[in-house]
Amino acid sequence: MSESETAAILANPEALMRMAQSEAELARGEVVTGDELAAAMAERRNDETATRPAE
């Protein structure tokens, strides 16, 4: 990450809030494995494909 990217994040209150929320979730043990994340993403792609109108 570049210095300008870091500065942009530090200047963004919403980004800082989301990072704090993420850190709190990690501290509570609210995590998913890479396999769980991949499965959730695949399911989401399948759901989006199923609801997309035919061309």
C-alpha positions as CSV (number, residue, x, y, z in Angstrom):
1,M,0.0,0.0,0.0
2,S,1.4,3.4,-0.9
3,E,1.6,6.4,1.4
4,S,-1.2,8.1,-0.6
5,E,-3.4,5.1,-0.2
6,T,-2.7,5.0,3.5
7,A,-3.4,8.7,3.9
8,A,-6.7,8.3,2.0
9,I,-7.8,5.5,4.3
10,L,-6.8,7.5,7.5
11,A,-8.7,10.5,6.2
12,N,-11.9,8.4,5.7
13,P,-14.0,8.1,8.9
14,E,-16.1,5.3,7.4
15,A,-13.1,3.3,6.4
16,L,-11.7,3.7,9.9
17,M,-15.0,2.6,11.5
18,R,-15.1,-0.5,9.3
19,M,-11.5,-1.4,10.2
20,A,-12.4,-1.0,13.9
21,Q,-15.4,-3.2,13.5
22,S,-13.4,-5.8,11.7
23,E,-10.8,-5.8,14.4
24,A,-13.5,-6.3,17.1
25,E,-15.0,-9.2,15.1
26,L,-11.5,-10.8,15.0
27,A,-11.1,-10.3,18.7
28,R,-14.4,-12.1,19.3
29,G,-13.4,-14.9,17.1
30,E,-15.8,-14.1,14.3
31,V,-13.8,-15.5,11.5
32,V,-14.3,-17.7,8.5
33,T,-11.8,-20.0,6.8
34,G,-10.7,-19.5,3.2
35,D,-12.7,-22.6,2.2
36,E,-15.8,-21.1,3.9
37,L,-15.3,-17.8,2.1
38,A,-14.8,-19.5,-1.2
39,A,-18.0,-21.5,-0.7
40,A,-20.0,-18.4,0.2
41,M,-18.7,-16.6,-2.8
42,A,-19.6,-19.5,-5.1
43,E,-23.1,-19.6,-3.7
44,R,-23.5,-15.9,-4.2
45,R,-22.4,-16.2,-7.8
46,N,-24.9,-19.1,-8.3
47,D,-27.7,-17.0,-6.8
48,E,-26.9,-14.0,-9.0
49,T,-26.8,-16.2,-12.1
50,A,-30.1,-17.9,-11.2
51,T,-31.9,-14.5,-10.7
52,R,-30.4,-12.9,-13.9
53,P,-32.9,-12.7,-16.8
54,A,-32.2,-14.8,-19.8
55,E,-30.7,-12.9,-22.8
